[in-house]
């Protein structure tokens, strides 16, 4: 069996962050009637639907701890490792922090796939960790029915630089640092339907670090931040708006899209997780007149893997953030995609 012909996505039932358990099901899993001891140094935990846990170490130093893993979203083993590592590290950036160290989480079907492919996965992860300036210091592996890979990542952030997803303010504008559509493009790739010219664009986005997050942490006017992953833009916006006690308006025609996404949406080439995400939040959404609602249904809940940072910014700080975007090569994402405001009849209005 030639390793160069092995397509990793054919050995898993899910792909990337589309493997996430649906929001409604996850809420059931996390429910408890027990009163556990409170840890006062734990500043962010399960009580907030945030990207990582945060623990107060004292002296204005906060520890960020996160873990993220999933099944292959690309066929190439090296690229799979790069994608999974970038996705896990993103949670630290989304809190405004700086990553320090990572541990690997590997599940591998040793009877189906050669160990040399798993080695390539780890090598891809080491490459991404090197770009982030951190060591891949160890980890744990098991023999599993499907290939699974990810990282546990620790980071640091000063108390004043910490960003959460539930601290937005009325009047904040919304910015997004990456285009949408990785769920649809990866589904097309798994089905052999992705146009060749779109594959490298998909991989480039999936492996791009959200390192601008640690710089955004220093801007006081950035009130809230999260990364858009498996619950799609809609799901993570719902968490931000509802957690902040606000409503949101999305400017649909301002949403940045990866090439080929609209064509895939028209053909209904979408991940199964799109339907799960939509079912969890559809009752919270209203659409303005003249919108292509079916296209929006496919796009807004599309599960992203290592998606962009969704940022709630004070209008007074918008220019400062836009200048930072330009410095970091994000000049195509300067326009706000929405607005946070007092709640209305529906939590999210798409116009």
Secondary structure, DSSP 8 states (H G I E B T S, - for coil): --GGG--GGGG-SS-GGGGS--HHHHHHHH---------TTEEESTTS--SSEEEEEETTEEEEEEEEEE--SSS-HHHHHHHHHHHHHHHHHHTT-EEEEEEEEEEE-TTTS-HHHHHHHHHHHHHHHHHHT-EEEEEEEEE-SS-EEEEEEEEEEEGGG---SS---TT-EEEESS-B-HHHHHHHHHTT-S-HHHHHHHHHHHH---THHHHHTT-TTEEEEEE--TTHHHHHHHHHHHHTT-EEEE-GGG--B-TTHHHHHHTT---HHHHHHHHHHGGGEEE-TT--HHHHHHHHT---SS--EEEEE-GGGHHHHHHHHHHTT-GGG-S--EEEES--SSSEEE-
